[in-house]
Amino acid sequence: MKYNVTLKEISSRYVASLRKIIPTYNQEGLLWNQLMEETRGYRLQLAEPRMSLAVFHDEGYKEADVDVEIQISVIGPYQDTEHVRFKQVPEQLVTSTMIEGSYEQLGAANEVIAAWISGNQYEINGPMFNIYHVGPGTEPNPDLWVTELCYPVKKKS
């Protein structure tokens, strides 16, 4: 599978955010359920383009107890809830690649991005994140999922 790595700016955005330690990566749905439950009465107005993403705050892959923050872009402002924070996320320069299909491709795609970063005189500048263009929340068939892997970067000095 070939992955096309691009360098691009991700615009500043206002988000509903929930960050927690979860048992494993595949339990990210717990966070989405909690965000939706805690903001149910808010009738959140989603921003266009809609960005649903997960930020992975740990350095490197972990087998358990992973630090994950989910974000969904909204038009606000809103009052924070017990666990959901509303905040402005600044513009970011990222390297990214698209994956069409299941998450089994994540390892190979991450390796391609890592090679691109080191081969083009960039360095990682913050935690990586996935943008879910089409995912389990909207499409049950994993073959139809579209995920964008993003690594914030800066030019090496």
N, C-alpha and C positions, 0 to 999 in steps of 0.2 A: 504494500500500500504506500503510495507517495503522498507526502504532506507538503503543501506549499506554505512556507513560512513568510509572513509579511510583517513589516514594521509600520505601526500606525498609532495615531492619537485616539484615545477614548475620551470623549467629552466629559466635563464635569456633570454631575447628576445629583439629584436629591433622592435619598433612598430610605425605605424602611429596612432596618438591619436587625438581625438577631445573631448573636455569637455565643456559642457554648462548646464545651467539650462533649463529644458524643462517642459512644463505644467504638464504632467503625465507620468508615466512609460511606458504606452502603446504607447507613441509617440516617442519612441527611434528611430524608423525608420527615423525620421527627421535628426538625427545625421548621420546615415549611408548614407543617400542621400547627405548630405552636404560634408561628407568626400570624397565620390566618385566624386562629382562634382569638388571639389577643387583640387583633385589629378588626374583628368582625363588625363592631358597632361604628367603626370609622367610615365605612364605605369608601375605601381608598380609591382615589382617582389615579389610574396608572398612566405614567408618562409615555409619550411616543418619541422615539422608538422604545418599546418595552424592553427592559433589561432585567432578566432574572439570572442571578449568578451566585456562585459560592466561592468564597475566599478561603484559602487553606493557609493558616497562620503558622503551622509547624514548619521547621526547616527539614525538608526531605520527607520521605514516605514513612508512615508509622503504622504498625499493625493494629494498635488499639489506642483509645483515649485521644482522639484527634480534635484539634482546635479548629472549628469551622465557623465561618460567618456567612450567612446568606443575606442577600440584598435584592430588593426589587425596586425599580425606579418608580417614583410616584410624584404627583404634583401636590405640593403641600402649602403650608406647613401643617403638622399634626403634633399633638402632645405625646411624649414618650409613654409607653405602658410599663408594666413591671419588668419585662425583658426586651421589648422591642424599642430600639432607638431610631429616631429620625435624624438624618444628618446629611450634610453636603459632602460629596466625595470629589476631590480635585481631579482635574484632567490628568491623564496618565499616558506616557509613551510606552507601548507594549510591543512585544513580538507575539504573533498569534498564528495559529493554524486551525483549520476546520476539520472536524471528524464527523463523518456521516455514518451512523450506525451505532452499535452498542459501545459501552464503555470499555470493552475488552481491548480497544485500540489505544487507550490512554498511555500505557507504558511506552509503546513505540513512538507515538506522537511526541511525548515528553523528551525522548532521546533525540529526536530530530530537532526540536526547538533548542535544547541544550547545546547541540553541535553548532547550530546557526549562531547562537549568542556568542560562544567562544570563538568561532571562526570569523566573526564580523566586528571584533573589537568592542563588544558591549559587555555589560555586567548586569546581573540581576539587581533590581532596585525596589524591592518590596515583595510581598507574598503573591504567589501565583493564584489565578482564579479561572474558573470556567464560566462562560456565558452559555446559558441553556436557551438556544434559539427554538428548538423543539425537544422536549424531554418527557419524562415519565408523568409529569403533572398534566400534560395536554395530549400525549400520544402513548397508548399502551404498547405499541409495537416498537421494540428497540431498533429494528432495522431502519426505522424512519426518524430516529433521533438525530439532531444536528447540534453539536457542541463545539464551542470555540475555546480553545486553550489559550490563555493569555499570561505572559510574564512581563511585569513592569521592568523596564531596562533603562540604562543610561550609558552613554559612550564612555569607554575607559579613558581615564586621564593620563 
